[in-house]
């Protein structure tokens, strides 16, 4: 594990995210054990790290960011044709200021996709979170987008499954400890994001401080800084490292480890005036009908597990569909109003 110094962010030079090389995991033997030790330290100390050696070419990463640039450059009418508010499955385009974090508008526009599904046929009294499954919306003006992004989503899914199995070993469980929660395929959520430069000095909330609801998140950044991680020493900048993904753990791993692993608050600060930032975020969770297992940690780990965070403004649920739908309804009130009657019961069984 090493640290990254970047002259563009001098205020963060003494405290940087760890860098982990997945090639060590694939090498097996003592090198794999080194990787697991580094992974455990990174997850406990910061909850965020850079991942290299993942096997995804930098040229492919750049092609994804270029595709994002092409989508956001489309005429507004073409983007509005696939607005998320038209989808009860929370897929599609969201205008600048259309998503909320802690009730405040985020200054970004984005395009969300998930795994392709048919529309579920729900029986009476079935939970509302089943409606998160469904088809994506795709812009007619950019036909190449669908096959490229679905293939990219499959690649990132495989990568996060590998990391999830590594985390099982970090927790001194069998490598397949989480497999039963993703046996039908993990819940996948990906978004292309554009952060415009701020138009006023106080307009700095690209995304407000939050935790991610799933198991793991991968973030691909362009060359512009903005992502920041909350640590005991303050906010830490996740300065872009070419070719690397930024990885963080989500609430489901915090729940499964009884707080031994902690999901970390993070935010995005808007770029300065005249500058934009592009990124691609991929979120992997257990399948929606799963319940997060509370793993039987060995004594030396259990003594360090302080229980999952308890925040009345952000209750956590062991039932995965509840946890995911909670976040979607809070972030996109327009979709909630258009497609969901008041969802009761989300406060039940909360941690």
N, C-alpha and C positions, 0 to 999 in steps of 0.2 A: 504494500500500500504506500502511496506517495501523495504529496500535495502539489497543487498547481499554483504557481505564481504568475500573475498577469499584470504587466505595467499599466494596462488600461484601468485597473481597479485597485489603485494603491491602498485604499482604505481597507481592503480585505486581504492584503498580501500575507498577513500573519495568521490567518485562519481560513483555510480553504477546504473544500470537500475532498474526501479520499477518492483515489482512482483505483479501481479494481479491474483486473485483466481476466476475462472469462476463459482465455486460453489455458490458464492454470487449472481451472476446473476440468476442462476437457483432457488435460494431460494425465489426470489420475494420480494415484500414489501420493507421495509427499507434497507435490505441487498442489494437488486438490486440497489437501489438508491445510496448506498455506492459504489458499483462497477462502476456505470456510472460516478460518480464524480472522481473516481480514473482513469478510462479510459480516461476521458476528460483531466485530468491533465497530464497523461503520454503522450498522443498524442500531446498535445500542447508544453510540456516542452522538450521532447526528441524525440518522434516519434517512439520509440522502447520500448518494455517491455517484461518481462517473463510472460508466461501464465501457471498457474497451475490449478488444479481442472477441467480439461477438459474431464476427463473420459477415456482417452486412456492410457492403462496400460503401465508401463515402460518396462515390458517384451516384449510387442509388438514393442515398439520403438527400443529396442535392437535387435529384430529380423530383423527389416528393415535395421539397420546398418550392421548387419551380412550378410544380402543378398547383400548389397552394397560391402562389403569386398570380398564376393565370386565372384561377377561379375568382379571387378577390378583385381582379382587374376587369371582370365581366361587367356589362351594364347592370345598373341596379335592378332593372326589371327582370333580368335573367336570374339574378340571385333571389329576388323576392318570389319568383315562381316556385322555389323549393323551400319556402320559409318553414321553420320548425313548427310554427303554430298550426300548420296544416296536418301535422302528424301526431296522432295520439301516442306514438312510440318514441317521441323526443328525437327525431332524426331530421336533419336539414339545416338550413341557413338561419343564423341569428344576427340581426343587425347590431350595429354599434350601440351599446347601452342596453341591449335586450336581455342580458343575463344579470342576475343579482347575486352578490355575495354579502351575507349578513344584512340583507335588505337594501344594499347600495349598488347602483348600476356599475358594472364593469365596463371599462373603455376598451372594448375589443369587438371585432366581428369574427364569426366562426362558422364552420360547417361540420356537423356531427354525423357520423355513421356508426353502425353497430353490425353484428353479424346479420346476414340476410335470412329472414324467416317469413313464412306465410302469416297472415293475420290469425291469431288464435281465436278459436270459438269457445267462449267462456260460458260456463254453466252458472246458474244463479248462486250467489253467495261465494263464488270463487274470488280469491284476493285480487285487488286491482293491479298488483305488480305484474301479473301475467301479460298485461297490455304493453309492457315494455318490449316484448317480442313483436316483431313485425318487419315489413320491408323498409329499406332505405329510400330516400328521395335522391334523384340524380339530375343534375342540370343538363338539359337538352343541348345547350350551347357548348358543352365540353364532354363529348362522348367517351373520350379516353379515360375519364376520371374513374368510372366504375371498375373496370378490370384492374387498373393499376392500384387503386386503394384497397380493393378486396385482397389482392395478392400480398400487399404490404401488411395488411392487418393479419393475415395468416402467418407471415414471418414473425411479426412481433408477438403473436400468441405463442408460437413455439419457444421464443426466447424467454417469455415470462414464465412459462411452464417449467423450463429448465431452472430458472432462478427460484421458483417456488419450491422445487425439490431440494435445492441447495439450502433454502431457509429451514426446511424440515430437519435437515441434518444439523444445522446450527442450533436448533432447539433440542437436539439429541433425541430425535424421533426417527422412525424409519423413513427412507426417502419418499415413500408413497403415502405419507401420512395425510396429505391433502387430496389425493387422487379421487377419493369417493365424492368430493365436492365439485369436481370438474369432469366427471366420467362421461357426461353427455356434451362436453365442451364448456369451457369457461365463458362467463358473460364478458363480452368485449365491447368497449366503447372508445371511439377514436374521434379526435377533432383536429381539423386544420384551423389555425388561429392567426389573425392579423391584429397587431397592436399599432394603431396610428400614433404619431407624435402628439404630445399634449398641446392643446391650444391655449392653456392657461397654466401658470406655475402650480396652482393647487390641484390641478386635474391629474393626479398621479396614480389613481387606482386602475391599473390594467386589469388585475384581479385582486380582490381583497383577501386577507389572510383566511386560510381554510385548511382542512385536512381532506385527503381523498378517501372515498368510501370503500374501495375494493381491497384486493390483496396487494397489488403492485402497480406502479405507474412508470412508464418510460416517456421521456421528453426528448424530442429532437429539436435543437435550436439552430437558428441561423447565427450570424456573427455578432448580433446585437445583444448586449446584456439586458437583464430585467428581472429574471427569476431570482428570488431571495428566500432563504431558509431561516427560520427562527431557531436560534440556539441559546444556550445559557449566557453567551457573551453578546447577544444581540443578533441583528439580521446579517446573514452571510450571503454574499452574492455567488450564485452558481454561474460563474463566468463561462461562456461557451468554450468548449474544448473540441476542436475539429475531429469528427469521426466518432465521438463518444455520445452515448445516451446519458442523460441524467435519470437516475432511478430513485424512487422513494417508496416506502412501505405505506400501506393504507390501513384503515380502521379494522379491516377483517383480520389482518395479522396481529394487530394489537389485541383484539378480542381473543383470538385463538391462543395467544401466548400469555393471557391474563395480565397484559401490560408489561411483560418482559421486553417485548419489542414495542416501540412507541411510534405511532403515526405522528408526523411532524407538521406543524403549521408552516405554510409557505404562501407566498404572494408573488405578483408580478407588478413591478413599477413601470409605468408608462415611459416610453422613450422620450427624449427631448424633442422639442419642436422641429419639424422638418425631417424626422427620422422615423422609420417604421420597423417593426420586429415581426418576424414570421416564426411559427413553431408548429410542431405536430405532437400532440399528447395522446398517449395510448393507455387506457385503464383496463386492467384485468381483474375480474372478481370471480367468485364461485358462481356456479349456475344458480339462477334465481330461486329455484325450489329447494336449495340446500340450506342446511343449518351449519353455521360455523362450529367446528369442534373445539371444545376447551381441552387443549392437549395436556396430558399428565406429565408435567415437567419434572426432571430429576431435582433432587433437593437443592443442589447448589444453584440451579437456575430459579427454582420456585421461590427461594429466599429473596431473590432480586426482583421478582414480579410483584408489582404494587397494585395490580388490578387495572382494568382499562380506565381511561379518563372518564370522568363523570361531569357532563356539561348539560345543564337543563335546556340550553338553547340548541344543543346538538346531541340528542339522545342516540345511543348506539343500540343496534339490534343484532342478535345472533342469527335471526332469519334474514337471509341475504336479500330477498326481494324487497322486504320492508326497508332495509338499510339503503338500498339503491333508489327506490321510489321516493323515499323521504328527501334525498338530495335533489332529485330531478324536480319535484314539486316546488321546493323552496327556490331553486335557481331559475325556473322558468314559469312564473305565475301566469303568463298568458296562455301557455299550453295547458296548465292545470285548469284554468277557467274555461277554456274551450272544450276540453275533452274529459275532465274528471269532476264528478260531483264531489262535495266535501268528503275526503277520505278519512273515515273514522278508524280508530284502533291503532294508529301509528304510535301512540304513546304506550301501548301495552307491550309488555315483556322487554321494555327498554332497560339497558344497563344503568 
